[in-house]
Amino acid sequence: MKAFISALVLLLPLALQARPLLDLVDIQGVRDNQLVGYGLVVGLPGSGDKAQIKFAAQSLNNMLKQFGVQLDENSLPKSKNVAAVAVTATLPANASPGQALDVTIMSLGDAKSLHGGSLMLTPLRGVDGKVYALAQGNLVVGGLNASGQNGSSVTVNVPTAGIIPSGAIVERAVPQFYQPHEVVLNLKQPNYQTARNVVTAVNAVFGPDVARAEHKGKLVLSAPQDANSRITFMSLLQDIEVTEGSQRPRVVFNSRTGTVVMNDIVRVKRAAVSHGSLTITITEQQGVSQPLPFSNGTTTPIQNSGVDVQERTANMMLWPEGSSLDAIVQAINALGATPAELMSILIALDNAGALDADLLVI
């Protein structure tokens, strides 16, 4: 009995591992914000947008007007050294004016490559339409495009997208919205056990009634109103270890790539599986029927069709009750199943009530 209890104590830390609290939750009001802008990349060696991309020519014309260059409205400038691009960046939470951001640039027209180009000054706006950053600089492009006069070309990676490290400067800070006396935590994976464990762990450190759970995904903590005290409070939250509640086993199947991912807690009930495939091969052969000499016959083309049907012999695999992931993988590999066939087997097991997991197709 003592040996059994000792073994159970050794297994508990493996099954129930504590994690830092802030790894399990998102703090309401503390979030990143997406920025987007429209700009021009100049200095391209003839690999920019062609003349039929009207918005690129109009953008170039508008930019020249700002510098006092007046052009006829009916004759837009035609330059293959310019490309219209979309510019995106992520504004971190609590970012202050003057901080630098990385930006990503993507071609909007038919430019062949952005290699060697420079982004002109581009305002980056948030969802509210306000300008939060300004971007400008030389692009770093990891792709390559080379073409010949006969139309042949070679493309490596993506030459129509690039980045500018620290290419944007924050001009406006995002106001933070939070309750003055509360901190709201949203669980990344809503779970009743996890919510209860968080409330218990926080109250054990700060005292009773500091944390409460509104539902399985939202926790409300009483916090100091003073900014300095609130920072100290949040730093103490980082050190709290919380045991995550048990999650439902899941099998994820990507129908586009054929990728199947299962976690280690997937189990199957006692089941027998037989999987086979029917292969039908049709061959077409063309020939000629040649008449005998002096028979006054004509040469006639003929076509012969051949059909071959093969059925692979399938063995019956027996899984005992509570089979683990290793047993599942080894049994399916023994059947010689492809990823698509593997998903068919898992769906059949789920329909039969023998798969203790949720199927997620993405």
C-alpha positions in Angstrom: 0.0 0.0 0.0 2.8 2.4 0.9 4.5 1.6 -2.5 1.3 2.4 -4.3 0.9 5.7 -2.5 4.5 6.7 -3.2 4.0 5.9 -6.9 0.9 8.0 -7.0 2.6 11.0 -5.4 5.4 10.7 -8.0 2.9 10.7 -10.8 0.8 13.6 -9.6 3.4 16.3 -10.5 3.5 14.9 -14.0 -0.2 14.8 -14.5 -1.0 18.2 -12.8 1.8 20.6 -13.6 1.5 24.1 -12.2 2.0 27.0 -14.6 2.5 30.8 -14.0 -0.8 32.6 -13.8 -0.2 35.1 -16.5 0.6 32.2 -19.0 -3.0 31.1 -18.6 -4.8 34.4 -18.8 -5.1 37.6 -20.8 -5.4 40.9 -18.9 -8.4 42.9 -20.1 -7.4 46.3 -21.5 -3.8 45.2 -22.1 -3.6 44.2 -25.7 -1.8 44.8 -29.0 -3.4 46.9 -31.7 -3.1 46.4 -35.5 -2.0 49.3 -37.7 -2.3 49.6 -41.5 -1.3 52.1 -44.1 -1.0 52.7 -47.8 2.3 53.9 -49.3 4.8 53.9 -52.2 8.0 52.0 -52.5 10.5 53.9 -54.8 13.9 53.2 -56.2 13.1 49.8 -57.8 15.3 48.8 -60.7 12.4 48.6 -63.2 10.5 45.9 -61.3 7.7 48.1 -60.0 4.0 48.4 -61.1 3.2 48.6 -64.8 1.3 51.4 -66.5 -2.1 49.6 -66.1 -2.0 50.0 -62.3 -3.7 53.3 -62.2 -3.8 53.8 -58.4 0.0 53.6 -58.3 0.3 56.4 -60.9 -2.3 58.5 -59.1 -0.5 58.1 -55.8 2.7 59.1 -57.3 1.0 62.2 -58.9 -0.5 63.1 -55.5 2.9 62.8 -53.8 4.6 65.1 -56.4 1.9 67.7 -55.9 2.8 68.0 -52.2 6.3 69.0 -53.3 5.1 71.6 -55.8 5.3 69.4 -59.0 2.2 70.1 -61.1 1.4 67.5 -63.8 -1.4 67.3 -66.3 -4.3 65.3 -64.8 -4.9 63.5 -68.1 -1.3 62.3 -68.3 -0.4 60.3 -65.2 3.3 59.6 -64.7 4.5 56.2 -65.9 7.4 54.8 -63.9 8.4 51.2 -63.4 10.5 52.2 -60.4 7.5 52.7 -58.1 5.2 50.2 -56.5 2.0 50.7 -54.4 2.2 48.8 -51.2 0.2 48.0 -48.1 2.1 48.6 -44.8 1.2 46.8 -41.5 2.5 47.0 -38.0 1.6 45.8 -34.5 1.4 48.5 -31.8 2.2 46.8 -28.5 0.3 47.6 -25.3 1.5 50.6 -23.4 3.7 51.8 -26.3 4.8 55.4 -25.9 5.6 58.0 -28.5 9.1 57.7 -29.9 9.3 53.9 -29.7 10.3 52.0 -32.9 8.1 49.3 -34.5 8.9 46.7 -37.1 6.7 47.1 -40.3 5.8 44.6 -43.0 5.3 45.8 -46.6 3.3 43.9 -49.3 2.8 44.8 -53.0 -0.7 45.8 -54.1 -0.1 45.9 -57.8 1.8 43.8 -60.3 5.3 44.6 -59.2 7.7 41.8 -59.9 10.0 42.5 -56.9 10.4 45.1 -54.1 14.1 44.3 -53.7 16.2 47.4 -53.5 13.3 49.8 -52.8 12.6 52.3 -50.1 9.3 53.1 -48.5 8.3 56.8 -48.6 6.8 58.3 -45.4 3.6 56.5 -44.7 1.1 57.1 -41.9 -0.2 54.0 -40.1 -3.7 54.2 -38.8 -5.7 52.2 -36.2 -9.2 50.9 -36.5 -10.5 54.3 -35.3 -8.9 56.0 -38.3 -6.3 58.0 -36.2 -2.6 58.0 -37.1 -0.5 56.2 -34.4 2.8 55.7 -36.2 4.8 56.9 -39.2 6.8 54.4 -41.3 9.8 55.0 -43.7 13.0 53.3 -44.6 14.8 50.7 -46.8 13.2 47.3 -47.3 14.7 44.0 -46.5 13.4 41.5 -49.0 14.2 37.8 -48.7 12.9 36.8 -52.1 14.4 37.0 -55.5 13.0 37.2 -59.1 14.9 36.9 -62.3 13.5 36.8 -65.8 14.8 36.6 -69.4 13.7 38.2 -72.6 12.0 35.1 -73.8 9.6 35.0 -70.9 11.4 32.5 -68.7 11.7 33.4 -65.1 12.9 32.1 -61.7 11.3 33.1 -58.4 12.8 32.3 -55.0 10.6 32.8 -51.9 8.3 35.9 -52.1 10.0 39.0 -53.7 6.9 41.1 -53.4 6.9 41.4 -49.6 9.5 42.6 -47.2 10.1 44.2 -43.8 11.7 47.3 -42.3 13.2 46.5 -38.8 12.4 49.5 -36.5 11.0 51.2 -39.6 8.1 53.0 -37.8 8.0 55.6 -35.0 5.1 55.7 -32.6 3.4 59.1 -32.7 0.4 58.5 -30.4 -0.1 56.3 -27.4 -3.2 54.1 -27.1 -5.3 54.9 -24.0 -5.6 52.0 -21.7 -9.2 51.1 -20.6 -9.5 49.4 -17.2 -11.5 49.5 -14.0 -9.9 51.7 -11.4 -10.3 49.2 -8.6 -10.3 46.0 -10.5 -8.2 43.8 -12.8 -10.1 41.5 -15.1 -8.4 38.3 -16.2 -9.8 36.3 -19.2 -8.7 32.6 -19.3 -7.2 31.6 -22.7 -8.8 28.2 -22.3 -12.0 28.6 -20.3 -12.3 25.9 -17.8 -14.2 25.6 -14.5 -11.4 23.8 -12.7 -8.8 26.3 -13.8 -11.0 29.3 -12.8 -11.5 27.7 -9.3 -7.7 27.1 -9.0 -6.9 30.7 -9.9 -9.3 32.1 -7.4 -7.9 29.8 -4.7 -4.3 30.6 -5.5 -4.8 34.4 -5.6 -6.8 34.5 -2.4 -4.1 32.4 -0.7 -1.6 35.1 -1.4 -3.6 38.4 -1.1 -6.3 37.3 1.3 -9.9 36.2 1.0 -12.4 37.8 -1.4 -9.6 39.4 -3.5 -10.4 37.2 -6.5 -13.8 36.0 -7.7 -14.9 34.1 -10.8 -17.9 35.5 -12.8 -17.9 32.4 -15.0 -15.5 29.8 -16.3 -13.6 32.3 -18.5 -13.6 35.5 -16.6 -12.0 36.4 -13.2 -12.2 39.7 -11.4 -9.5 40.8 -8.9 -9.7 43.7 -6.5 -6.6 45.8 -7.2 -5.1 49.1 -5.9 -6.0 52.2 -7.7 -2.6 53.8 -7.4 -0.5 53.1 -10.5 2.7 52.2 -8.6 0.8 49.9 -6.2 -1.0 48.3 -9.2 2.4 47.5 -10.8 3.5 45.8 -7.6 0.2 43.9 -7.5 0.7 42.7 -11.0 4.3 41.7 -10.4 3.1 39.5 -7.5 0.5 37.9 -9.8 3.3 36.8 -12.1 4.9 34.7 -9.3 1.7 32.7 -8.5 1.7 29.1 -9.8 -1.7 27.7 -10.8 -2.6 24.1 -11.7 -4.5 24.1 -15.0 -7.7 22.1 -15.0 -8.1 19.0 -17.1 -8.8 19.6 -20.8 -10.9 17.5 -23.2 -8.6 15.4 -25.5 -8.5 16.8 -29.0 -7.5 15.5 -32.4 -6.8 18.2 -35.0 -6.9 17.4 -38.7 -5.9 19.9 -41.4 -7.8 18.9 -44.5 -5.7 21.0 -46.9 -2.3 19.6 -45.9 -3.3 16.2 -44.5 -1.6 17.0 -41.1 -3.0 15.1 -38.1 -2.1 16.1 -34.5 -3.1 14.3 -31.4 -2.2 15.1 -27.8 -0.9 12.4 -25.4 -4.2 12.1 -23.5 -6.2 10.7 -26.4 -7.6 7.3 -25.5 -9.8 4.8 -27.3 -12.2 2.2 -25.9 -12.0 -1.5 -26.9 -12.5 -1.6 -30.7 -11.6 -3.6 -33.7 -10.6 -1.8 -36.9 -10.3 -3.1 -40.5 -9.2 -0.8 -43.2 -8.7 -1.7 -46.9 -8.7 0.0 -50.2 -9.9 -0.8 -53.7 -7.6 0.2 -56.6 -8.9 0.4 -60.1 -6.4 0.9 -62.9 -7.5 1.8 -66.5 -5.0 1.7 -69.3 -5.5 3.0 -72.8 -3.4 1.7 -75.8 -3.6 3.0 -79.3 -2.7 0.9 -82.3 -3.1 0.4 -86.1 -4.9 -2.4 -88.0 -2.8 -2.9 -91.2 -4.5 -4.8 -94.1 -2.8 -7.7 -95.9 -0.9 -6.9 -99.1 -3.1 -6.7 -102.3 -6.3 -7.0 -100.2 -7.6 -3.5 -101.1 -8.1 -2.9 -97.4 -7.6 0.4 -95.5 -5.5 1.1 -92.5 -7.7 1.6 -89.4 -6.7 3.1 -86.0 -7.7 0.9 -83.1 -7.8 1.6 -79.3 -7.5 -1.1 -76.7 -8.7 -0.5 -73.1 -7.6 -2.5 -70.1 -9.2 -2.5 -66.6 -7.4 -4.0 -63.6 -9.1 -4.2 -60.2 -7.0 -4.9 -57.1 -8.2 -5.0 -53.5 -5.7 -4.8 -50.8 -6.2 -7.3 -48.1 -6.9 -5.6 -44.8 -6.1 -7.0 -41.4 -8.3 -6.6 -38.4 -6.6 -4.6 -35.6 -7.8 -5.0 -32.1 -7.3 -2.1 -29.6 -7.8 -2.9 -25.9 -9.7 -0.6 -23.5 -7.9 2.7 -22.8 -5.2 2.3 -25.5 -2.7 5.2 -25.5 -1.5 7.4 -28.2 1.5 5.1 -28.9 -0.8 2.1 -29.4 -3.1 4.1 -31.7 -0.2 5.3 -33.9 1.5 2.0 -34.1 -1.7 0.2 -35.1 -2.6 2.7 -37.8 0.9 2.6 -39.2 0.7 -1.2 -39.3 -2.4 -0.8 -41.5 -0.3 1.4 -43.9 -2.9 4.2 -43.7 -2.3 7.6 -45.3 -3.2 10.8 -43.3 -6.5 11.0 -45.1 -7.2 7.4 -44.3 -6.1 8.0 -40.7 -8.8 10.7 -40.4 -11.4 8.3 -41.9 -10.5 5.8 -39.2 -10.7 8.3 -36.4 -14.1 9.6 -37.6 -15.4 6.0 -37.8 -14.1 5.4 -34.2 -15.8 8.6 -33.0 -19.1 7.6 -34.7 -18.8 4.2 -33.0 -18.3 5.9 -29.6 -14.9 4.4 -29.2 -12.8 7.6 -29.4 -12.4 9.5 -26.2 -11.5 12.9 -27.8 -13.0 15.8 -29.8 -12.3 15.9 -33.6 -11.4 19.4 -35.0 -11.1 19.8 -38.7 -9.4 23.1 -39.8 
